[in-house]
Amino acid sequence: MRSQAEPADKANLPTLNQDLLAQYRSRKSGLLERLIEAYLEEAPRFLKNIRQSGQGAEFADLKLNSHALKSCSYNLGAFKLSNICQTLENAAVSRNEDEIKELMANIGPEFFEVEEALKTELLNIKRQQSQATAALRN
């Protein structure tokens, strides 16, 4: 089932869904920051495991790590990366080595885009916090 924040046209998805990030920002102070920090800590490990298991045709590990990266990416609005991971997960289940090889070429660059976008978001959050702290002191 598609979330309201997820666009129907998956071909033109942005790196991050800003509407979803705005929802996190409006909920609880520090929530988005903690989610991004957790992602930046955990997601590279999932990608590393995906690369290793994809090269070794370890389909169960590829499915598990693709699923994990899909879920955490989706939760932060990285729908394009999440879709690549879902397709990779399906290819692992069907043991489609040609599709896996093609997807492996796409996942790295998209992951890099998401990672850089999240680092920028985190930098902006910290900058805003610093400005707010400075304003309180004045």
C-alpha positions in Angstrom: 0.0 0.0 0.0 1.4 3.4 -1.0 1.8 6.1 1.6 0.2 9.5 1.0 3.7 11.0 1.0 4.9 8.6 -1.8 4.3 9.8 -5.4 2.6 7.5 -7.8 5.2 8.2 -10.6 8.2 6.2 -9.4 10.3 7.1 -12.4 10.7 10.8 -11.3 11.0 10.4 -7.6 13.2 13.0 -5.8 16.2 11.7 -3.8 14.2 12.5 -0.5 10.6 13.2 -0.1 10.5 16.6 1.7 6.9 16.2 2.7 7.7 13.2 4.8 10.7 14.9 6.3 8.5 17.9 7.2 6.1 15.5 9.0 9.0 14.3 11.1 10.2 17.8 11.8 6.7 18.8 13.0 6.3 15.8 15.4 8.9 15.7 18.1 12.0 17.8 18.6 15.1 15.9 17.6 13.2 13.1 15.9 14.4 13.7 12.4 18.0 14.2 13.6 18.0 10.9 15.4 16.4 9.1 12.5 19.0 10.5 10.1 21.9 9.7 12.4 20.7 6.1 12.8 20.3 5.7 9.0 23.8 7.1 8.4 25.2 4.6 10.9 23.3 1.5 9.8 22.6 1.9 6.1 26.2 1.7 4.8 26.5 -1.7 6.5 23.4 -2.9 4.6 24.9 -1.7 1.3 28.2 -3.3 2.0 26.4 -6.6 2.7 24.3 -6.2 -0.4 27.4 -5.8 -2.5 29.2 -8.8 -0.9 26.2 -11.1 -1.2 25.3 -9.9 -4.7 28.8 -10.7 -6.0 28.8 -14.1 -4.3 25.2 -15.1 -5.4 24.3 -15.4 -1.7 20.6 -15.0 -2.4 19.3 -15.3 1.2 21.7 -12.6 2.5 21.0 -10.4 -0.5 17.3 -10.6 0.2 17.7 -9.9 3.9 20.0 -6.8 3.4 18.0 -5.5 0.5 14.9 -5.7 2.7 16.6 -3.9 5.5 17.9 -1.1 3.3 14.5 -0.8 1.6 12.7 -0.3 4.9 15.0 2.2 6.5 15.3 4.2 3.2 11.5 4.2 2.8 11.1 5.5 6.4 13.2 8.5 5.5 11.5 9.3 2.2 14.2 7.8 0.0 11.5 6.1 -2.2 13.7 5.7 -5.3 16.3 3.8 -3.3 13.7 1.9 -1.6 12.2 0.8 -4.9 15.6 -0.3 -6.2 16.0 -2.4 -3.0 12.5 -3.9 -3.4 13.3 -4.9 -7.0 16.7 -6.3 -5.8 15.0 -8.2 -3.0 12.5 -9.7 -5.5 15.4 -10.6 -7.9 17.2 -12.4 -5.0 14.0 -14.4 -4.3 13.8 -15.4 -7.9 17.6 -15.9 -8.2 17.7 -13.7 -11.3 21.4 -13.1 -11.5 21.1 -10.8 -14.6 18.7 -8.5 -12.9 20.7 -8.5 -9.7 23.8 -7.5 -11.7 21.9 -4.6 -13.3 20.5 -3.4 -10.0 23.8 -3.6 -8.3 25.1 -1.0 -10.8 22.2 1.3 -9.8 22.1 0.9 -6.1 25.5 2.5 -5.3 24.9 5.8 -7.1 21.4 6.2 -5.7 22.6 5.3 -2.2 25.3 8.0 -2.5 22.7 10.6 -3.5 20.5 9.7 -0.5 23.5 9.7 1.9 24.6 13.1 0.7 21.1 14.5 0.9 20.7 13.2 4.5 24.0 14.7 5.5 22.8 18.0 4.2 19.6 17.7 6.1 21.5 16.9 9.3 23.8 19.8 8.7 20.8 22.1 8.3 19.2 20.8 11.5 22.4 21.4 13.4 22.8 24.9 11.9 19.2 25.8 12.9 19.8 24.5 16.4 23.0 26.5 16.7 21.2 29.6 15.5 18.4 29.1 18.0 20.8 28.6 20.8 22.7 31.8 19.8 19.4 33.7 19.7 18.5 32.6 23.2 21.8 33.9 24.5 21.2 37.3 23.0 
